[in-house]
């Protein structure tokens, strides 16, 4: 009998500090940078975002989201036999944030734990990898997390980028099943677009080489994102033998309301079938899709048996989509 994987529980966590556009604009004004709530909302749809305290790491956020997902799935930490964390803001150069999360959860069974780095597409990449490992029998109960503290890598002198991002974490528990849960997925990358969205710095000899702050060509990212998101969504639906009309919910990467609206139009989906959390979360990179998924599940929007299409695009350039049945 063929083995499949299904999402058994979801969880999420946002740091307590909620930063409104007005608060951020006031802080930027003290740095000589002009912006406003109206300017931010008009261009992005973002009203607020959450910033982690200085001592809080990605694994700390991941821990809270993971505990919620485990509770929702009715699982104990020791039931986990695979941990995959999608993050671009790891706790340290190494070891992986996944192994740090493993320790904080008290998982002592020796299960594999590793990070996936695909920026804002990271959760779709991580979920696809975990699904493949469950299907092959390498795991039966996987914890897949997206966690970010993007506030640490923002240039607060650049209003075109620093207003976009926030911190948070989302998680799912993926269990082996006799019936399909993950129906199809589609992953891509194109390294020729590295310079469009990047943090071009690293550590060498105890010093930072390059620039450790986020850089983005917003217009180029927008044009590329809309096109590749449409293509990957259609590719995943084709693999699953399904049509756009059979999608109950679209859960896109929460980057910008304009990108989400454009993608929905191209997929002939009304916005009332699109999960939108960017207004309160901002862009939380790899955490944005699982955060939005958990929000919609707990709000009663996404229900068991419904078809949910996840899609994301991020630096690299990476992009991908995944269709699942809840």
Residue pairs with C-beta under 8 A, 6 or more apart in sequence:
1 178
2 135
3 134
3 135
3 136
3 137
3 176
3 177
3 178
4 134
4 135
4 176
4 177
4 178
4 179
4 180
4 181
4 182
5 130
5 131
5 134
5 135
5 142
5 174
5 175
5 176
5 177
5 181
5 182
6 174
6 175
6 177
6 179
6 180
6 181
6 182
6 324
6 325
7 172
7 173
7 174
7 175
7 181
7 324
7 326
8 72
8 73
8 74
8 75
8 173
8 174
8 175
9 68
9 69
9 70
9 71
9 72
9 73
9 74
9 75
9 172
9 173
10 68
10 69
10 72
10 170
10 171
10 172
10 173
10 290
10 293
10 294
10 297
10 298
11 64
11 65
11 66
11 67
11 68
11 69
11 70
11 71
11 72
11 170
11 171
11 172
11 294
12 65
12 68
12 168
12 169
12 170
12 171
12 287
12 290
12 291
12 294
12 295
13 61
13 64
13 65
13 68
13 168
13 169
13 170
14 50
14 166
14 167
14 168
14 281
14 291
15 50
15 51
15 52
15 53
15 56
15 61
15 167
15 168
16 50
17 50
17 51
17 52
17 53
18 48
18 49
18 50
19 48
19 49
19 50
19 51
19 166
20 37
20 47
20 48
21 35
21 36
21 37
21 40
21 41
21 46
21 47
21 48
21 163
22 37
24 35
24 40
24 49
24 162
24 163
25 35
25 36
25 37
25 40
27 156
28 34
28 35
28 156
28 159
28 162
31 156
31 157
32 157
33 156
33 157
33 158
33 159
34 159
35 159
35 163
37 47
40 46
40 47
40 163
41 47
43 256
43 258
44 163
44 164
44 256
44 257
44 258
44 278
45 256
45 257
45 258
45 276
45 278
45 279
46 163
46 164
46 257
46 278
46 279
46 282
46 283
47 279
47 280
48 279
48 280
48 282
49 165
49 166
49 167
49 280
49 281
49 282
49 284
50 166
50 167
50 168
50 281
50 282
51 151
51 166
51 167
52 60
52 61
52 149
52 151
52 167
56 149
57 91
57 97
57 100
57 149
58 85
58 87
58 89
58 90
58 91
58 97
58 147
58 148
58 149
58 169
59 85
59 91
59 97
59 100
59 101
59 104
59 147
60 104
61 147
61 148
61 149
61 167
61 168
61 169
61 287
62 85
62 87
62 97
62 101
62 145
62 147
62 169
62 171
63 101
63 104
63 105
64 169
65 145
65 147
65 169
65 170
65 171
65 290
65 294
66 101
66 105
66 143
66 145
66 171
67 105
68 171
68 294
69 143
69 171
69 172
69 173
69 294
70 76
70 77
70 79
70 80
70 143
70 173
72 173
73 173
73 175
75 141
75 173
77 105
77 106
77 107
78 106
78 107
78 108
78 109
79 141
80 105
80 107
80 109
80 111
80 141
80 142
80 143
80 173
81 109
81 111
81 139
81 140
81 141
81 142
82 111
82 112
82 113
82 130
82 133
82 134
82 138
82 139
82 141
82 142
82 143
83 98
83 99
83 101
83 102
83 107
83 111
83 112
83 113
83 114
83 142
83 143
83 145
84 98
84 113
84 114
84 115
84 116
84 126
84 127
84 129
84 130
84 142
84 143
84 144
84 145
85 96
85 97
85 98
85 101
85 113
85 114
85 115
85 116
85 126
85 144
85 145
85 146
85 147
86 115
86 116
86 117
86 118
86 122
86 123
86 125
86 126
86 144
86 145
86 146
86 147
86 286
87 97
87 115
87 117
87 122
87 146
87 147
87 148
87 286
88 117
88 119
88 122
88 148
88 150
88 199
88 285
88 286
88 315
89 147
89 148
89 149
89 150
89 152
89 153
89 285
90 96
90 97
90 115
91 97
91 100
93 203
96 113
96 114
96 115
97 115
97 147
98 113
98 114
98 115
98 145
99 113
99 114
101 113
101 145
102 111
102 113
107 113
111 139
112 138
112 139
116 122
116 125
116 126
116 129
118 124
118 125
118 126
118 189
118 286
118 314
118 316
118 318
118 320
119 197
119 285
119 286
119 314
119 315
119 316
119 318
120 253
120 255
120 283
120 285
120 286
120 288
120 312
120 313
120 314
120 315
120 318
121 187
121 253
121 286
121 312
121 313
121 314
121 316
121 318
121 319
121 320
122 146
122 285
122 286
122 312
122 314
122 318
123 144
123 146
123 170
123 286
123 287
123 288
123 289
123 290
123 310
123 312
124 185
124 187
124 289
124 310
124 311
124 312
124 320
124 321
124 322
125 187
125 318
125 320
126 144
126 145
126 146
126 286
127 144
127 172
127 174
127 182
127 185
127 310
127 322
128 182
128 185
128 187
128 320
128 322
130 139
130 142
130 144
130 174
131 174
131 182
131 185
131 322
133 139
133 142
134 140
134 142
134 174
134 175
134 176
139 176
140 175
140 176
141 173
141 174
141 175
141 176
142 173
142 174
142 175
143 171
143 172
143 173
143 174
144 171
144 172
144 173
144 174
144 290
145 169
145 170
145 171
145 290
146 169
146 170
146 171
146 284
146 285
146 286
146 287
146 288
146 289
146 290
146 291
147 168
147 169
147 170
147 286
147 287
148 167
148 168
148 169
148 284
148 285
148 286
148 287
149 167
150 165
150 166
150 167
150 214
150 283
150 284
150 285
151 165
151 166
151 167
153 199
153 212
153 213
153 214
154 161
154 162
154 165
154 213
154 214
155 161
155 162
155 213
155 214
155 215
156 162
160 216
160 218
161 214
161 215
161 216
161 218
164 255
164 256
164 282
164 283
165 214
165 282
165 283
165 284
165 285
166 281
166 282
166 283
166 284
167 284
167 287
168 281
168 284
168 287
168 288
168 291
169 287
169 290
169 291
170 287
170 288
170 289
170 290
170 291
170 292
170 293
170 294
171 290
171 294
172 290
172 293
174 181
174 182
180 325
181 324
181 325
181 326
182 322
182 323
182 324
183 240
183 242
183 307
183 323
183 324
183 325
184 236
184 237
184 239
184 240
184 322
184 323
185 236
185 239
185 320
185 321
185 322
185 323
186 232
186 235
186 236
186 239
186 320
186 321
186 322
187 318
187 319
187 320
188 228
188 232
188 318
188 319
188 320
189 316
189 317
189 318
189 319
190 316
190 317
191 316
191 317
193 220
193 224
193 316
193 317
194 315
194 316
194 317
195 215
195 217
196 216
196 217
196 220
196 221
196 224
196 315
196 317
197 214
197 215
197 216
197 217
197 221
197 314
197 315
197 316
197 317
198 214
198 215
198 315
199 211
199 212
199 213
199 214
199 215
200 210
200 211
200 215
201 208
201 209
201 210
201 211
201 212
201 213
202 208
202 209
202 210
203 209
222 256
222 258
222 259
224 313
224 317
225 255
225 259
225 313
225 319
226 259
226 262
226 263
226 266
228 313
228 317
228 319
229 252
229 259
229 263
229 266
229 311
229 313
229 319
229 321
230 263
230 266
230 267
232 311
232 319
232 320
232 321
233 263
233 267
233 309
233 311
233 321
234 267
235 321
236 309
236 311
236 321
236 322
236 323
237 243
237 244
237 246
237 247
237 309
237 323
240 323
242 307
242 323
244 267
244 268
244 269
245 268
246 307
247 267
247 269
247 273
247 307
247 308
247 309
247 323
248 273
248 302
248 306
248 307
248 308
249 273
249 274
249 275
249 296
249 301
249 302
249 306
249 307
249 308
249 309
250 263
250 264
250 267
250 269
250 273
250 274
250 275
250 308
250 309
250 311
251 274
251 275
251 289
251 292
251 293
251 296
251 302
251 308
251 309
251 310
251 311
252 259
252 260
252 263
252 274
252 275
252 289
252 292
252 310
252 311
252 312
253 283
253 288
253 289
253 311
253 312
253 313
253 314
254 260
254 276
254 277
254 278
254 281
254 282
254 283
254 284
254 288
254 289
254 291
254 292
255 278
255 283
255 288
255 313
256 278
256 283
257 276
257 278
257 279
260 274
260 276
260 278
261 271
263 311
264 270
264 271
264 273
264 274
275 292
275 293
275 295
275 296
275 301
275 302
276 292
277 288
277 291
277 292
277 295
278 288
281 288
281 291
281 292
284 291
285 314
286 314
288 312
289 310
289 312
293 302
293 308
293 310
296 302
297 326
302 308
302 326
303 326
304 326
305 325
305 326
306 325
306 326
307 323
307 324
307 325
308 323
308 324
308 325
308 326
309 321
309 322
309 323
310 321
310 322
310 323
310 324
311 319
311 320
311 321
311 322
312 319
312 320
312 321
313 319
